């Protein structure tokens, strides 16, 4: 059985509120941060962890104490030191240390403000993670309260992006991020930046932009039978309709919502749209990945009927058109990206999108800069889960993935 690790960023501090770099400096929780503690505690009211591992810094320990009476502190999980940058805003640092900040933002191996070298910091966090995993039994679920930089460093490792820029936002204060480690020892980013318990998620170092929230459709008849639906139409089940209604509680109030025209997506969009007061607009570019002759077949049926192509794609990891005449994974991701970029350019404000599992994963894999062979570093999103992407000028950044508080992992 897989091992699960839930990472929780500490509540908002006064430094977070004032957009200052704090590193290992403790500035106390802000009034908003104190309010976040109650919301986080409510989220864990029915499933309080027996033990929570925490960074030794006060902001993390105080956050951890809201969800468990038994806290184990470990300085390996503390934030990276930023030396003379402590207590300064980004604009102040840019003025006083322009070359060093530019090198840091470019992902170079620097020691911010003469603090901790970033490569040493990354190695420390990765070692702390694998030490934790080594001490867990199969099926265990560990909870760790730590810091934005620590979570970012660990996700860079999980996604294979060490030394490369990761197109992801910093997690929100008190947000949950989950990593699973399979029986073969491979980690996977199962869920990223779930802050749905907060009224107003607080994030730092975020560029201004517009957010697109993508929903996967609810459970369909094809999902139950394990068939690769692709462009084949399949209606929602009763469970799928209930999932969509439950997801609408957490859906952002967007002025426009677009949807794949396939019935399982349309039905989901109509339920969501009714809840938030918008009329979904069918858009062909949001359809599922095309599977060609593999449409409406199960995994086993595809393997038996088309073994050569199946082996090329799923054993040799060659991204070929599915079923001979369908799409490649990369083509599906590029199509969704072009479509959503066009919708962002044509619209004002944030947007909602209802699409499909393979298409959404292909799109996110493209944003993260992963290869087809690396796609399993993230799973296919759950039915009615939310994934959000920030469009900020020429930058596109993942700000959440596979978030579904109404569903159990």
Backbone torsions as a table, in degrees:
resi	resn	phi	psi	omega
1	UNK	NA	148.8	-178.8
2	UNK	-69.9	155.3	172.3
3	UNK	-102.9	138.9	-175.3
4	UNK	-119.2	134.1	177.3
5	UNK	-124.8	119.9	174.6
6	UNK	-99.0	120.5	176.8
7	UNK	-96.7	133.3	-179.7
8	UNK	-125.9	124.5	175.5
9	UNK	-78.6	145.6	179.0
10	UNK	-60.4	163.6	178.1
11	UNK	-69.1	164.0	-176.9
12	UNK	-62.1	134.1	176.5
13	UNK	-102.3	171.3	175.6
14	UNK	-62.1	-36.5	177.8
15	UNK	-66.4	-41.5	175.5
16	UNK	-57.7	-46.3	-178.5
17	UNK	-60.1	-38.9	-176.5
18	UNK	-92.7	9.1	176.5
19	UNK	59.4	39.9	178.6
20	UNK	-105.1	151.9	174.4
21	UNK	-82.0	131.4	-176.8
22	UNK	-118.3	-29.8	179.8
23	UNK	56.9	-119.8	179.7
24	UNK	-93.8	4.3	178.3
25	UNK	-79.0	130.4	176.5
26	UNK	-98.6	124.7	-177.2
27	UNK	-113.5	5.4	-179.5
28	UNK	82.7	156.3	178.3
29	UNK	-79.7	142.6	175.9
30	UNK	-76.7	167.1	174.0
31	UNK	-55.8	-39.1	177.4
32	UNK	-66.0	-38.5	178.1
33	UNK	-63.1	-40.1	178.1
34	UNK	-63.5	-39.6	177.2
35	UNK	-65.6	-34.2	179.0
36	UNK	-64.1	-31.5	180.0
37	UNK	-60.4	-42.3	179.2
38	UNK	-64.7	-40.4	-179.6
39	UNK	-67.2	-38.5	177.5
40	UNK	-66.7	-42.1	179.1
41	UNK	-61.3	-40.3	178.7
42	UNK	-62.8	-36.0	-179.5
43	UNK	-65.4	-31.4	-178.6
44	UNK	-99.7	11.8	-174.8
45	UNK	-59.0	-35.8	-176.0
46	UNK	-95.7	-4.6	-177.9
47	UNK	-150.0	56.9	-179.8
48	UNK	-65.3	126.5	178.4
49	UNK	-64.3	145.2	178.1
50	UNK	-64.7	-44.6	-178.0
51	UNK	-135.3	139.2	176.5
52	UNK	-122.6	128.5	175.2
53	UNK	-86.0	136.6	-175.0
54	UNK	-138.4	147.3	165.2
55	UNK	-56.0	152.3	-178.5
56	UNK	-80.3	-5.8	179.3
57	UNK	-73.9	145.9	-169.7
58	UNK	-59.5	-37.9	-177.3
59	UNK	-64.4	-31.8	177.3
60	UNK	-77.6	-44.7	-179.2
61	UNK	-62.0	-39.1	-179.7
62	UNK	-67.3	-37.5	177.3
63	UNK	-66.7	-43.3	-178.8
64	UNK	-62.3	-34.6	-176.0
65	UNK	-67.0	-16.1	179.7
66	UNK	-78.8	-17.6	-176.7
67	UNK	-117.8	-3.1	178.5
68	UNK	-157.0	146.5	175.4
69	UNK	-89.1	-8.3	-179.4
70	UNK	-119.8	107.8	-177.4
71	UNK	-117.3	133.1	173.8
72	UNK	-112.4	118.6	-178.4
73	UNK	-92.7	146.6	-179.1
74	UNK	-146.6	115.0	-176.8
75	UNK	-66.7	-14.2	176.6
76	UNK	-63.1	-23.8	-177.9
77	UNK	-93.9	7.1	-179.4
78	UNK	-74.4	163.4	-179.5
79	UNK	-69.0	160.4	178.6
80	UNK	-73.1	144.7	178.7
81	UNK	-75.7	138.2	-178.2
82	UNK	-116.4	14.6	172.5
83	UNK	51.2	-124.6	-175.8
84	UNK	-72.0	-5.3	175.7
85	UNK	-78.8	-14.9	-177.0
86	UNK	-55.4	133.1	176.9
87	UNK	78.3	7.0	-179.9
88	UNK	-110.1	150.2	175.3
89	UNK	-82.5	166.3	179.1
90	UNK	-60.6	-41.0	-179.5
91	UNK	-65.0	-36.7	177.1
92	UNK	-66.5	-40.3	179.4
93	UNK	-66.7	-40.5	178.5
94	UNK	-61.2	-33.2	-179.6
95	UNK	-77.2	-39.2	-175.0
96	UNK	-89.5	-31.6	-176.7
97	UNK	-133.8	57.0	-172.0
98	UNK	-59.5	-44.2	-177.2
99	UNK	-67.9	-39.6	-179.2
100	UNK	-67.8	-41.3	178.8
101	UNK	-66.2	-40.6	178.2
102	UNK	-62.7	-38.7	177.8
103	UNK	-66.7	-40.1	178.5
104	UNK	-63.0	-47.3	-178.9
105	UNK	-66.0	-26.6	178.8
106	UNK	-82.5	-1.7	177.9
107	UNK	83.8	15.5	178.5
108	UNK	-74.8	157.4	-177.3
109	UNK	-82.2	89.4	-177.5
110	UNK	-120.8	166.1	173.4
111	UNK	-109.7	97.1	-175.0
112	UNK	-55.5	125.5	178.1
113	UNK	60.5	20.7	-177.4
114	UNK	78.7	15.3	-179.7
115	UNK	-84.2	-128.0	-175.4
116	UNK	-88.6	132.2	176.0
117	UNK	-62.6	133.3	-172.4
118	UNK	-62.3	-35.6	178.0
119	UNK	-65.5	-38.2	178.0
120	UNK	-66.7	-41.6	177.6
121	UNK	-60.1	-48.2	-179.6
122	UNK	-60.4	-43.1	179.3
123	UNK	-64.0	-36.3	179.6
124	UNK	-64.5	-45.8	-178.2
125	UNK	-67.9	-43.5	179.5
126	UNK	-62.8	-40.7	178.2
127	UNK	-64.2	-41.1	178.6
128	UNK	-62.0	-39.4	179.3
129	UNK	-63.6	-49.9	-176.5
130	UNK	-71.4	-28.3	172.3
131	UNK	-63.6	-41.7	177.8
132	UNK	-62.9	-48.0	-179.3
133	UNK	-59.8	-41.0	-177.9
134	UNK	-62.5	-28.5	-179.0
135	UNK	-89.7	-0.7	-179.0
136	UNK	-94.4	150.7	172.9
137	UNK	-93.6	160.4	178.3
138	UNK	-56.4	133.6	179.5
139	UNK	87.8	-6.4	179.6
140	UNK	-69.3	155.5	177.3
141	UNK	-131.1	112.7	-179.9
142	UNK	-103.8	149.8	177.8
143	UNK	-122.3	132.8	-177.8
144	UNK	-129.6	124.7	174.5
145	UNK	-99.8	121.2	-174.4
146	UNK	-146.2	-145.8	-167.8
147	UNK	-127.5	163.3	-178.0
148	UNK	-58.9	-45.2	179.7
149	UNK	-66.2	-37.3	179.6
150	UNK	-65.3	-42.7	178.8
151	UNK	-65.2	-43.1	179.5
152	UNK	-60.6	-43.7	-179.3
153	UNK	-64.0	-41.1	-179.6
154	UNK	-68.3	-40.1	179.5
155	UNK	-67.6	-31.5	175.1
156	UNK	-61.2	-37.1	177.6
157	UNK	-70.1	-47.7	-177.9
158	UNK	-61.4	-38.2	-178.3
159	UNK	-87.2	-0.2	179.5
160	UNK	70.6	29.2	-176.0
161	UNK	-106.3	18.8	-179.1
162	UNK	-55.1	127.0	179.6
163	UNK	81.9	-0.9	179.5
164	UNK	-119.4	154.7	178.0
165	UNK	-68.7	130.9	177.2
166	UNK	-102.3	123.4	-177.2
167	UNK	-81.6	65.3	-179.5
168	UNK	-136.4	147.4	175.2
169	UNK	-79.6	163.2	170.8
170	UNK	-70.3	143.4	-178.8
171	UNK	-66.2	153.2	176.8
172	UNK	-72.0	155.3	175.0
173	UNK	-60.4	132.0	-177.9
174	UNK	67.3	9.2	177.9
175	UNK	-71.5	153.1	179.8
176	UNK	-104.1	135.6	175.1
177	UNK	-131.6	133.5	-176.4
178	UNK	-118.6	138.3	174.8
179	UNK	-123.4	134.9	172.6
180	UNK	-113.9	146.1	176.5
181	UNK	-117.8	117.3	-175.4
182	UNK	-74.4	173.7	-179.8
183	UNK	-58.8	-29.5	-179.4
184	UNK	-87.5	5.2	174.4
185	UNK	88.1	7.0	180.0
186	UNK	-88.6	126.5	177.8
187	UNK	-83.7	150.2	178.7
188	UNK	-138.7	136.2	175.7
189	UNK	-79.3	98.5	-174.4
190	UNK	-79.0	-37.6	-178.8
191	UNK	-150.9	140.4	-176.7
192	UNK	-128.8	123.6	166.8
193	UNK	62.2	56.4	175.5
194	UNK	-86.7	104.7	178.4
195	UNK	-118.4	30.6	-174.7
196	UNK	-69.6	-12.2	176.7
197	UNK	-79.3	-11.7	-178.1
198	UNK	-93.4	146.5	174.4
199	UNK	-74.7	-44.6	178.5
200	UNK	-132.9	96.8	178.0
201	UNK	-58.2	138.3	179.9
202	UNK	-110.3	128.7	-180.0
203	UNK	-135.8	150.9	-180.0
204	UNK	-115.9	161.6	175.2
205	UNK	58.7	36.9	-178.4
206	UNK	-101.7	130.4	173.6
207	UNK	-72.5	155.2	175.7
208	UNK	-70.4	141.9	179.9
209	UNK	-178.5	-167.1	-178.9
210	UNK	-121.6	144.3	-175.4
211	UNK	-106.3	133.1	172.5
212	UNK	-108.0	122.4	177.9
213	UNK	-104.3	119.3	-179.2
214	UNK	-102.0	134.2	174.1
215	UNK	-112.4	134.8	165.7
216	UNK	-79.9	146.2	179.4
217	UNK	-59.7	164.6	175.9
218	UNK	-71.9	173.3	-179.3
219	UNK	-57.0	131.3	-179.9
220	UNK	-111.0	169.4	176.6
221	UNK	-60.4	-37.8	178.7
222	UNK	-65.8	-34.7	177.0
223	UNK	-62.2	-40.8	-178.6
224	UNK	-63.0	-41.9	-177.2
225	UNK	-84.5	-2.1	177.8
226	UNK	72.7	27.2	-177.8
227	UNK	-93.3	143.5	176.7
228	UNK	-80.4	100.6	-170.0
229	UNK	-74.6	-43.2	-177.3
230	UNK	56.1	-125.5	179.6
231	UNK	-87.1	-2.0	178.3
232	UNK	-70.9	129.0	-176.9
233	UNK	-76.2	142.6	-179.8
234	UNK	-153.4	123.1	-176.0
235	UNK	-74.4	164.3	174.9
236	UNK	-70.5	149.3	169.8
237	UNK	-82.5	173.3	174.0
238	UNK	-60.0	-38.9	177.1
239	UNK	-62.4	-40.3	179.3
240	UNK	-62.4	-39.6	177.8
241	UNK	-67.4	-38.3	177.9
242	UNK	-66.4	-39.7	178.1
243	UNK	-59.4	-43.1	-179.3
244	UNK	-64.2	-40.1	178.5
245	UNK	-65.2	-40.0	178.7
246	UNK	-68.7	-38.0	179.5
247	UNK	-65.8	-29.9	-176.7
248	UNK	-63.2	-22.9	178.1
249	UNK	-62.5	-33.5	-177.1
250	UNK	-100.6	-2.0	-176.5
251	UNK	-69.0	134.3	176.6
252	UNK	-66.9	147.7	-179.7
253	UNK	-82.2	88.7	-177.2
254	UNK	-97.3	151.1	179.5
255	UNK	-75.5	-20.9	-179.6
256	UNK	-140.9	145.6	176.1
257	UNK	-135.0	133.5	178.8
258	UNK	-116.4	152.0	-176.9
259	UNK	-144.3	149.9	166.9
260	UNK	-58.2	144.1	-179.7
261	UNK	-78.9	-5.7	178.2
262	UNK	-67.1	144.8	-167.6
263	UNK	-59.8	-37.2	-178.8
264	UNK	-65.0	-33.2	176.2
265	UNK	-78.5	-42.3	179.8
266	UNK	-59.1	-44.2	-179.1
267	UNK	-64.7	-39.6	177.1
268	UNK	-64.2	-45.1	-178.7
269	UNK	-64.2	-37.0	179.9
270	UNK	-65.5	-39.7	178.0
271	UNK	-66.8	-45.7	178.1
272	UNK	-64.1	-45.1	-177.4
273	UNK	-62.8	-39.0	177.7
274	UNK	-61.7	-39.4	-178.3
275	UNK	-66.5	-40.8	-175.4
276	UNK	-101.1	-0.3	173.2
277	UNK	81.0	36.4	175.4
278	UNK	-130.7	155.0	178.1
279	UNK	-99.4	115.0	-178.5
280	UNK	-62.4	142.3	-178.6
281	UNK	-109.7	114.2	179.3
282	UNK	-63.0	135.1	-176.8
283	UNK	-140.8	115.7	-173.7
284	UNK	-58.1	-35.1	-176.4
285	UNK	-66.5	-7.4	-179.6
286	UNK	-98.1	7.1	-179.0
287	UNK	-67.3	165.5	179.3
288	UNK	-67.4	160.7	172.1
289	UNK	-55.3	136.6	179.4
290	UNK	-82.7	131.4	-176.6
291	UNK	-107.4	9.5	176.2
292	UNK	55.1	-131.5	-178.2
293	UNK	-72.3	-6.3	177.5
294	UNK	-85.8	-5.1	-178.1
295	UNK	-56.9	136.3	174.8
296	UNK	67.4	17.8	175.6
297	UNK	-105.6	156.3	173.9
298	UNK	-84.9	167.8	177.2
299	UNK	-53.8	-46.6	-178.0
300	UNK	-65.7	-38.4	180.0
301	UNK	-67.6	-37.9	177.2
302	UNK	-64.7	-46.5	-179.0
303	UNK	-60.5	-36.7	-177.9
304	UNK	-79.1	-36.3	-174.1
305	UNK	-86.8	-24.0	-176.1
306	UNK	-140.7	60.7	-171.3
307	UNK	-62.2	-35.0	-176.9
308	UNK	-67.2	-49.6	179.8
309	UNK	-68.2	-39.0	178.4
310	UNK	-57.9	-45.6	-179.8
311	UNK	-65.3	-40.8	179.8
312	UNK	-60.2	-41.4	-175.8
313	UNK	-79.7	-47.8	-168.0
314	UNK	-101.5	-12.1	175.1
315	UNK	-108.2	-48.8	-179.7
316	UNK	-83.4	-8.9	178.7
317	UNK	59.0	43.3	175.0
318	UNK	-102.0	122.0	-173.0
319	UNK	-82.2	84.9	-179.1
320	UNK	-102.6	158.4	177.7
321	UNK	-56.1	128.3	-177.4
322	UNK	-67.9	137.2	179.1
323	UNK	61.2	21.9	177.4
324	UNK	82.7	-43.2	-175.2
325	UNK	-117.1	4.2	-179.3
326	UNK	-86.3	-153.8	-178.8
327	UNK	-102.6	158.4	165.7
328	UNK	-82.9	163.3	176.9
329	UNK	-60.3	-45.3	-178.9
330	UNK	-63.7	-38.8	-179.6
331	UNK	-65.7	-39.0	178.3
332	UNK	-64.0	-42.1	178.6
333	UNK	-65.6	-41.3	178.5
334	UNK	-65.4	-39.1	179.2
335	UNK	-62.6	-46.1	-179.8
336	UNK	-64.5	-39.8	179.6
337	UNK	-63.0	-45.4	178.6
338	UNK	-61.9	-42.7	-178.0
339	UNK	-64.2	-47.6	-177.6
340	UNK	-68.2	-39.9	176.6
341	UNK	-59.4	-41.3	178.0
342	UNK	-63.7	-41.1	179.4
343	UNK	-66.2	-38.5	177.2
344	UNK	-63.7	-43.4	-179.1
345	UNK	-64.8	-31.6	-175.4
346	UNK	-90.1	-9.2	-172.4
347	UNK	-121.0	165.1	173.6
348	UNK	-110.1	145.0	176.5
349	UNK	81.2	-176.9	178.8
350	UNK	-74.5	161.4	-175.9
351	UNK	-130.3	154.0	169.8
352	UNK	-111.8	144.6	-179.7
353	UNK	-138.0	135.2	173.3
354	UNK	-114.2	122.1	-176.8
355	UNK	-141.8	-145.9	-167.9
356	UNK	-132.0	162.3	-172.9
357	UNK	-59.6	-54.0	-177.5
358	UNK	-66.6	-40.6	-178.5
359	UNK	-64.6	-44.3	-179.5
360	UNK	-65.1	-43.4	179.4
361	UNK	-63.9	-41.2	179.4
362	UNK	-61.6	-40.0	178.6
363	UNK	-63.8	-45.3	-179.2
364	UNK	-69.7	-39.4	176.1
365	UNK	-57.7	-40.0	177.7
366	UNK	-64.9	-43.4	179.4
367	UNK	-61.6	-42.2	-176.9
368	UNK	-76.4	-10.2	179.6
369	UNK	77.5	25.1	179.0
370	UNK	-87.9	155.4	176.3
371	UNK	-87.5	170.2	176.8
372	UNK	-59.1	-40.3	-179.5
373	UNK	-67.5	-19.7	-179.6
374	UNK	-96.7	4.1	-172.8
375	UNK	-59.2	-29.8	-176.8
376	UNK	-76.3	3.8	171.8
377	UNK	-70.3	-16.1	169.1
378	UNK	-128.5	149.2	-179.9
379	UNK	-87.2	171.0	166.7
380	UNK	-65.6	134.3	-178.3
381	UNK	-63.2	146.5	179.5
382	UNK	-69.6	157.9	174.9
383	UNK	-56.9	131.6	179.8
384	UNK	63.2	15.7	173.6
385	UNK	-74.6	158.6	179.3
386	UNK	-107.4	139.5	173.8
387	UNK	-131.7	129.9	-178.0
388	UNK	-119.6	141.6	-177.8
389	UNK	-128.7	131.8	179.4
390	UNK	-95.8	124.9	173.1
391	UNK	-103.6	111.2	-177.2
392	UNK	-128.3	91.8	-177.1
393	UNK	63.7	-123.0	179.6
394	UNK	-92.3	9.1	179.2
395	UNK	-105.6	136.6	174.8
396	UNK	-124.0	122.8	-172.7
397	UNK	-132.1	137.1	174.8
398	UNK	-74.8	126.6	179.1
399	UNK	-115.0	-9.4	168.1
400	UNK	-165.3	159.6	178.2
401	UNK	-150.1	134.4	171.3
402	UNK	57.5	41.6	-179.3
403	UNK	-90.1	121.1	-178.0
404	UNK	-153.7	77.2	-177.2
405	UNK	-62.8	-18.8	178.6
406	UNK	-82.7	-5.8	-179.4
407	UNK	-117.2	148.2	175.4
408	UNK	-91.1	140.5	179.5
409	UNK	-70.6	NA	NA
